[in-house]
Amino acid sequence: MRRFLPFLALLAATPAAAEPVLIAVGKIEGTADLSAATAAPLESGVAGNKLGGIGSAFDWAGGDSFLALPDRGPNADVYNAAIDNTTSYMPRFHTLTAKLTPATGALSYALDIRLTATTLLYSPTALSYGAAPVIRLNDKTHFYFTGRSDAFGAGSSTDPVNARFDPEGLRRSKDGKSVFISDEYGPNIYRFDAATGERTAAITLPDGFAATHLAPTGETEIAANPVGRIANKGMEGLAITPDGQTLIGIMQSPLAQDGGVAAGVTRIVAIDIASGNTMQYAYPLTNLGTAEKPKYPGISEILAVNDHVVLVDERDGKGLGDDSKAAFKRLYRVDLSTAPVLGDASGETALAARAATKTLFLDVVAAAGAAGIDPAHIPAKIEGVTFGPDIDGKHTLWLASDNDFLKDPCEVLVFSFTDADLTQ
């Protein structure tokens, strides 16, 4: 059950509050998921059911149940640069149980996480695999998606017939019967049956988000498209409002026509689920860069507090898994009701003039440091964000990491906070 819809209406007189507090850290252990039929080695030699990448998205499903999403699969190891080292990994989502129990020490709770189910994602109608291998588990009514970057047809990047799928955001429908998943290759938003993994709908995004010249490598695709999403920096985050009526997606990087990776303002798009109507907003990125990389935007997730307030996960790529120290991992609060609607605005200057106002909600590095966690031990890629069950009279916020299917396990960090924290 989601409880956050009335927050801002109730908080007008609340006193100032401290930042959310880290109360637990847990690891998602294991080497294989629960889809034994996909265990055969991938092109890179990695098992097709290797457990990893889970924190690309994380969503509370009620009680102690959570849904977790890996992305397009293992591609951190070099084996074929012509397809960006992608493999025929079959996209899927996982169901987990996560239980908090009181503990002594720097963190007040222990977190135990268990994998309970793995659900493969498929289309009931044929997909275009392009130059990629057709998935061997396919039959007349099951056409499974693939992580391969060359699995596309002759249409645009948002053509739902493309078999390539890089899942990055996941949210449960209000009735729990469906899950909405954003695809970074598109960008697309697909609706799936939560029980079976069957795709039941594709939600169309505005034309300006699509790339029209497709290629198996991101660099080639970027160079060929002056308009549309930047390859591998598409719709990284997805939210659903507590009333279940609106999806809100955010682009990891500005669109090509808005300046691409060198620009400082990216787009948020709100989609009315019933009608498909969209509205767009501009989100100002914080400059994380150096002289060599003047802009280093890293948007990983967006979470709805109510029907107009969202939290945005903006981060660096430093920390555990990168052999470095985390420096910038923050959640910002944005009120879309006070943000200008973009309309036909295009280009960095036009977007910057209409950028939404953001305020800091959580500095993860500072909060983890207050709990005694060294920046080198904070996961580099914190990409999943969800509210969880209340505990001891406080709300909880859960952050999950993506380990890129490498050696360090995915982790979940749990913070407690009060209503007043959301007004700061």
C-alpha positions in Angstrom: 0.0 0.0 0.0 1.3 3.4 -0.9 0.7 6.1 1.7 2.3 9.2 0.3 -0.5 10.9 -1.7 -1.6 13.3 1.0 1.8 14.3 2.4 2.1 17.9 1.3 -1.5 18.7 2.2 -0.8 17.6 5.8 2.6 19.2 6.4 2.2 22.9 6.2 3.0 23.4 9.9 5.6 20.7 10.4 9.0 21.8 12.0 12.3 21.5 10.3 13.8 18.0 10.3 17.1 16.3 10.0 18.2 14.4 6.9 17.0 10.8 6.5 19.1 8.4 8.6 20.7 5.1 7.3 19.3 2.3 9.4 20.3 -0.9 7.5 22.4 -2.3 4.7 21.8 -5.7 3.1 23.4 -7.7 0.3 21.7 -9.8 -2.4 23.8 -12.9 -2.3 23.9 -15.8 -4.8 25.3 -16.8 -8.1 22.2 -17.8 -10.1 18.6 -16.6 -10.3 15.6 -18.9 -10.4 15.4 -19.3 -14.2 17.2 -22.5 -14.7 16.0 -22.7 -18.4 18.3 -19.8 -19.2 21.4 -21.1 -17.5 23.3 -22.0 -20.8 26.4 -19.9 -21.3 26.0 -16.6 -23.1 28.3 -15.5 -26.0 30.8 -14.1 -23.5 30.8 -17.4 -21.5 28.9 -16.0 -18.6 25.9 -18.2 -17.4 22.6 -16.9 -18.8 21.0 -17.0 -15.4 23.8 -15.3 -13.5 22.4 -13.3 -10.6 23.4 -9.6 -10.8 22.5 -6.1 -12.0 19.5 -6.3 -9.7 19.5 -2.7 -8.5 18.7 -1.1 -11.9 15.2 -0.7 -10.5 13.6 -1.6 -7.1 9.9 -1.3 -6.2 8.0 -2.1 -3.1 5.2 -4.7 -3.7 3.7 -4.5 -0.2 4.6 -6.2 3.1 8.1 -7.6 2.9 8.0 -8.1 -0.9 9.9 -6.1 -3.4 10.5 -6.3 -7.2 14.0 -5.9 -8.6 15.2 -5.4 -12.2 18.5 -6.3 -13.8 19.3 -4.4 -17.0 20.3 -5.9 -20.4 22.7 -8.4 -18.9 26.5 -8.9 -18.4 28.5 -6.7 -20.7 31.3 -5.4 -18.5 33.8 -8.0 -19.8 35.2 -7.3 -23.3 34.5 -10.1 -25.8 33.0 -8.4 -28.9 33.3 -4.6 -29.1 31.3 -4.6 -32.4 28.1 -5.1 -30.4 29.2 -3.3 -27.2 30.0 -6.6 -25.6 26.2 -7.3 -25.2 24.9 -10.8 -25.1 21.7 -12.8 -25.6 20.8 -12.3 -22.0 17.0 -12.6 -21.6 15.5 -9.6 -19.7 13.6 -10.5 -16.5 12.6 -9.1 -13.2 12.9 -10.7 -9.7 10.7 -10.9 -6.7 12.5 -10.7 -3.3 11.6 -10.7 0.3 13.4 -8.2 2.5 13.0 -8.2 6.3 14.3 -5.8 8.8 15.1 -6.9 12.4 16.4 -4.8 15.3 20.2 -4.8 15.7 22.9 -3.3 17.8 25.8 -1.2 16.5 26.1 1.7 14.1 23.0 0.6 12.1 19.8 0.0 14.1 18.5 -2.9 11.9 19.8 -5.9 10.1 18.4 -6.6 6.6 17.9 -10.1 5.3 17.1 -10.4 1.5 16.0 -13.5 -0.3 15.2 -14.2 -3.9 11.8 -15.9 -4.3 11.0 -15.7 -8.0 12.4 -14.8 -11.5 10.0 -13.8 -14.3 11.2 -13.7 -17.9 9.8 -10.9 -20.2 8.4 -11.8 -23.6 6.1 -10.6 -26.4 3.1 -12.8 -27.5 3.8 -11.6 -31.1 6.9 -11.9 -33.2 9.9 -9.6 -32.6 12.7 -8.5 -34.9 16.1 -9.9 -33.9 18.0 -8.3 -36.7 21.6 -9.7 -36.8 21.3 -11.1 -33.3 20.6 -14.8 -32.6 16.9 -15.7 -32.1 16.2 -16.8 -28.5 16.2 -20.6 -28.4 13.3 -20.7 -25.9 10.9 -18.9 -28.3 7.8 -20.7 -29.4 4.6 -19.6 -31.3 3.3 -17.5 -28.4 6.5 -16.6 -26.6 9.1 -14.3 -28.2 11.6 -13.4 -25.6 13.5 -10.1 -25.5 17.3 -10.0 -25.7 20.1 -7.7 -24.4 21.9 -7.8 -27.7 22.5 -4.3 -29.2 22.1 -5.5 -32.8 18.6 -7.0 -32.3 16.6 -4.4 -34.2 14.7 -4.0 -37.4 14.4 -1.2 -40.0 12.3 1.2 -37.9 13.2 3.8 -35.3 14.6 3.1 -31.9 11.1 3.3 -30.3 9.6 0.6 -32.6 8.1 -2.0 -30.2 8.9 -4.8 -32.6 12.6 -4.5 -31.8 13.7 -7.4 -29.7 16.6 -5.5 -28.0 15.6 -4.4 -24.5 17.6 -2.6 -21.9 15.3 -2.5 -18.8 16.2 0.4 -16.5 13.0 1.4 -14.6 10.2 -0.7 -13.1 7.0 0.2 -11.3 4.1 -1.9 -10.2 0.5 -0.9 -11.2 -1.8 0.2 -8.4 -3.7 -3.1 -8.6 -0.5 -5.1 -8.7 -1.5 -7.0 -11.8 1.0 -5.3 -14.1 4.5 -3.9 -14.1 5.6 -0.9 -16.2 9.2 -1.1 -17.4 11.2 1.5 -19.2 13.6 0.5 -22.0 16.8 2.5 -22.5 17.3 1.3 -26.1 14.0 3.0 -27.1 13.3 4.9 -25.0 10.1 2.9 -24.5 7.7 2.1 -21.7 6.1 -1.4 -21.8 3.4 -2.9 -19.7 3.8 -6.5 -18.7 1.6 -9.0 -16.9 3.1 -9.2 -13.4 2.4 -12.9 -13.1 3.5 -14.2 -16.5 5.9 -11.6 -17.9 3.9 -11.2 -21.1 4.0 -7.7 -22.7 0.5 -6.4 -22.8 1.0 -2.8 -24.1 3.6 -0.4 -25.4 3.3 3.3 -24.5 4.3 5.7 -27.2 6.6 8.6 -26.3 6.9 11.8 -28.3 8.7 11.6 -31.6 11.6 13.7 -30.4 12.8 10.9 -28.1 13.4 8.4 -30.9 16.7 7.8 -32.8 16.0 7.0 -36.4 19.4 5.6 -37.5 20.2 2.5 -35.5 23.5 0.8 -35.0 24.9 -2.1 -32.9 27.4 0.3 -31.1 26.4 3.3 -29.0 29.2 5.5 -30.4 28.0 4.9 -34.0 24.4 5.5 -33.2 25.1 8.7 -31.3 27.1 10.1 -34.3 24.3 9.3 -36.7 21.4 11.0 -34.8 21.2 14.7 -34.3 17.8 14.2 -32.7 16.6 11.7 -30.1 18.0 10.0 -27.1 21.7 9.4 -26.6 22.6 5.7 -26.8 23.0 4.1 -23.4 21.6 7.2 -21.7 17.9 6.9 -22.4 15.0 6.6 -20.0 16.9 5.5 -16.9 14.2 6.2 -14.3 10.5 5.5 -14.0 7.9 6.5 -11.4 4.2 5.9 -11.0 2.0 8.3 -8.9 0.4 6.7 -5.9 -3.1 7.0 -7.5 -1.8 4.7 -10.3 -2.8 7.2 -13.0 0.4 8.7 -14.2 3.9 7.4 -15.2 6.8 9.8 -14.9 10.0 9.0 -16.8 13.4 10.8 -16.7 16.2 10.7 -19.2 19.6 9.9 -18.0 21.2 12.4 -20.4 19.8 15.4 -22.4 18.4 14.5 -25.8 20.7 15.1 -28.8 18.8 18.2 -29.9 19.1 19.5 -26.3 22.9 19.3 -26.4 23.5 15.6 -25.5 26.0 14.7 -22.9 27.7 18.1 -23.0 24.4 19.8 -21.9 23.1 20.6 -18.4 19.3 20.1 -18.6 17.5 16.8 -19.2 13.8 15.9 -19.7 11.1 14.5 -17.5 8.0 13.2 -19.3 4.7 12.5 -17.5 2.3 10.1 -19.2 -1.4 9.7 -18.4 -1.8 6.0 -18.5 -5.5 6.0 -19.6 -5.2 8.5 -22.5 -1.5 8.3 -23.4 -1.3 12.1 -23.2 2.2 13.5 -22.2 3.7 16.6 -20.6 7.4 17.4 -20.4 9.5 19.3 -17.9 13.1 20.3 -17.7 15.4 19.0 -15.0 18.7 20.9 -14.3 21.7 18.6 -13.8 24.3 19.4 -11.2 27.7 19.7 -12.7 29.7 16.7 -11.4 32.6 17.0 -13.9 36.1 18.0 -14.3 37.9 20.0 -17.0 38.2 16.8 -19.0 34.5 15.9 -18.4 32.8 19.3 -17.9 29.4 17.6 -17.6 29.0 14.2 -16.0 25.2 13.7 -15.7 24.1 10.6 -14.0 20.3 10.3 -13.5 19.4 6.9 -12.3 15.9 7.0 -10.9 12.8 9.0 -10.2 10.2 8.3 -7.5 6.8 9.8 -7.0 5.9 11.2 -3.6 2.4 12.2 -4.7 0.8 13.3 -7.9 3.2 16.2 -8.5 6.2 15.8 -6.3 9.1 13.5 -7.2 12.5 12.5 -5.9 15.3 12.3 -8.5 18.4 10.1 -8.0 21.4 12.0 -9.3 24.8 10.4 -8.9 28.4 9.9 -9.9 29.8 6.5 -10.9 32.3 6.2 -8.1 32.5 3.9 -5.1 32.4 0.1 -4.5 32.7 -1.7 -7.8 34.7 1.1 -9.4 37.7 0.9 -7.0 37.2 4.5 -6.0 35.5 6.6 -3.4 31.9 7.8 -3.8 31.6 11.5 -3.8 28.2 12.6 -5.2 25.0 10.5 -4.7 22.0 12.7 -3.9 18.2 12.6 -4.1 16.6 15.9 -5.0 13.0 16.9 -4.4 11.1 18.5 -7.4 7.6 19.9 -7.4 6.3 19.5 -11.0 3.2 21.6 -10.2 5.4 24.7 -10.1 7.6 23.8 -13.0 6.9 25.2 -16.5 5.6 22.7 -19.1 8.0 22.5 -22.0 5.6 22.3 -24.9 7.6 22.6 -28.1 10.7 24.0 -26.4 13.9 22.4 -27.7 17.6 23.1 -27.1 19.7 23.6 -24.0 19.0 27.3 -23.7 15.3 26.9 -24.0 15.2 24.1 -21.5 17.4 25.9 -19.0 15.0 28.9 -19.1 12.2 26.6 -18.1 14.1 24.3 -15.6 12.3 23.1 -12.5 13.5 24.0 -9.1 15.1 21.3 -7.1 16.0 21.0 -3.4 18.2 18.4 -1.7 16.4 15.6 0.1 19.2 13.1 0.8 22.9 13.2 0.5 23.7 9.5 0.5 27.5 9.9 1.0 27.0 12.1 4.0 24.3 10.0 5.6 26.4 6.8 5.1 29.4 8.5 6.5 27.4 9.5 9.6 26.8 5.7 10.0 30.5 4.9 9.8 30.5 3.7 6.1 33.6 4.7 4.2 33.0 6.3 0.7 34.9 3.4 -0.8 32.3 1.0 0.5 29.3 2.9 -0.9 28.1 1.1 -4.1 29.1 3.0 -7.2 25.8 2.6 -9.1 22.9 3.3 -6.8 20.0 3.0 -9.3 16.9 1.7 -7.6 14.8 3.8 -5.3 11.5 3.0 -3.6 9.5 3.7 -0.5 9.0 0.7 1.8 6.9 -0.2 4.9 6.8 2.2 7.9 8.9 1.1 10.9 8.8 2.5 14.4 6.6 5.3 13.4 8.8 6.5 10.5 8.7 6.0 6.8 11.5 4.1 4.9 13.3 4.7 1.7 15.2 1.8 0.0 18.1 2.3 -2.4 19.4 -0.6 -4.5 22.7 -0.9 -6.4 23.5 -2.3 -9.8 26.7 -4.4 -9.7 27.0 -4.8 -13.5 27.0 -8.6 -12.9 30.5 -8.3 -11.4 32.0 -9.8 -8.2 30.6 -7.4 -5.5 27.0 -8.3 -4.6 24.2 -5.9 -5.2 23.3 -4.0 -2.0 20.3 -2.4 -0.5 20.5 0.6 1.7 17.5 1.5 3.9 16.9 5.0 5.3 14.2 6.2 7.8 12.6 9.6 7.5 9.7 11.6 8.7 7.0 13.6 6.9 8.9 16.8 7.7 11.9 15.6 5.8 10.0 15.9 2.5 9.3 19.6 3.0 12.9 20.7 3.3 
